[in-house]
Amino acid sequence: MVHGSEVAEIRATGKSNRHRTNAGAVGSVHDFRVNAGRGMLRNEPMELTILAFAHAREAFGFSSRTVPCEPADTPRAILLRLAPTADLRHLTVALDSEYASMDEPIGQARELALIPPVSGG
């Protein structure tokens, strides 16, 4: 159950520290959004646009590419289909502009961004 103070926090920041999911487990609002937005895992063919930045662009050989996939596919599986020998250890991924796990199903996402490590100065 979401309390009044949590509703105000969600409206103000888009985040909450805790919520109760349909399964009764306690998680974050981000978890809820991920499960609600990409959690429908019907295995219907779809297309996903992959955007590669900086070193990832060089490693994969493209800056943008559209590939066929299914909602149950994970970023790791999709990327290894494209480049079986790719080193994915240092890549961060985002699904529809939200950071995601390499092993999280893509669900209904339309865009996968490959973000290499960055350094600043």
C-alpha positions in Angstrom: 0.0 0.0 0.0 1.3 3.4 -1.0 1.0 6.0 1.8 0.2 9.7 1.2 3.8 10.8 1.8 5.0 8.3 -0.7 2.6 9.5 -3.3 3.9 13.1 -2.8 7.4 11.8 -3.1 6.6 10.0 -6.3 4.9 13.0 -7.8 7.8 15.3 -6.8 10.7 13.0 -7.8 9.3 10.2 -9.8 10.8 7.8 -7.3 9.9 6.1 -4.1 12.1 4.1 -1.7 9.7 1.2 -1.5 6.5 -0.2 -2.9 4.6 -3.5 -2.9 4.5 -5.3 -6.2 1.7 -7.5 -7.4 3.5 -10.6 -6.0 3.6 -9.0 -2.6 7.4 -8.4 -2.6 8.8 -5.0 -1.7 10.8 -3.3 -4.4 11.6 0.1 -5.8 9.5 2.2 -8.1 12.1 1.6 -10.8 11.6 -2.2 -10.5 7.8 -1.6 -10.8 8.3 0.6 -13.9 10.6 -2.0 -15.5 8.2 -4.8 -14.8 5.1 -2.9 -15.9 6.7 -1.3 -18.9 8.8 -4.2 -20.3 7.3 -7.1 -18.3 4.9 -8.3 -21.0 6.9 -11.2 -22.4 4.7 -12.3 -25.2 7.1 -13.9 -27.7 5.9 -11.8 -30.7 8.6 -10.8 -33.2 9.5 -7.2 -33.0 12.3 -4.8 -34.0 14.8 -3.2 -31.7 17.0 -0.2 -32.6 20.5 -0.5 -31.2 22.5 2.6 -30.6 26.2 2.3 -30.1 28.3 5.1 -28.6 32.1 5.8 -28.6 34.1 2.6 -28.2 31.0 0.4 -28.5 30.5 2.0 -32.0 34.0 0.9 -33.0 33.7 -2.5 -31.4 30.3 -3.4 -33.1 30.9 -1.6 -36.3 27.8 0.6 -36.4 26.3 3.6 -34.6 22.7 2.5 -35.2 21.2 -0.7 -36.3 17.7 -2.3 -36.3 17.5 -6.0 -35.5 14.6 -8.5 -35.2 14.1 -9.8 -31.6 11.5 -11.1 -29.2 10.4 -9.5 -25.8 12.0 -12.3 -23.9 15.4 -11.7 -25.4 18.0 -10.0 -23.2 20.5 -7.4 -24.3 23.3 -9.9 -23.8 21.7 -12.5 -26.1 20.9 -9.9 -28.8 24.5 -8.5 -28.7 26.1 -11.9 -28.8 24.0 -12.8 -31.8 25.4 -9.8 -33.5 29.0 -10.3 -32.4 29.6 -13.7 -30.8 33.1 -12.8 -29.6 32.3 -9.3 -28.2 33.6 -8.4 -24.8 30.5 -7.1 -22.9 32.0 -6.9 -19.5 32.5 -3.1 -19.5 29.4 -2.1 -21.4 26.4 -0.5 -19.7 23.1 -0.8 -21.5 19.9 1.3 -21.4 16.5 0.2 -22.6 14.3 3.1 -23.8 16.6 5.6 -22.1 16.6 3.7 -18.7 19.7 1.9 -17.4 19.1 -1.9 -17.5 20.8 -5.2 -16.8 22.4 -7.1 -19.6 20.3 -10.1 -18.4 16.9 -8.3 -18.1 14.4 -9.2 -20.8 13.8 -6.3 -23.2 10.0 -6.6 -23.0 8.4 -4.0 -25.2 11.5 -1.7 -25.4 12.1 -0.2 -28.8 15.7 1.1 -28.2 18.8 -0.5 -26.7 21.7 1.9 -26.1 25.3 0.6 -25.7 27.2 2.8 -23.3 30.9 2.2 -22.9 32.9 3.2 -19.8 33.5 6.9 -19.7 36.3 8.8 -18.0 36.4 12.4 -17.2 38.8 15.0 -16.1 
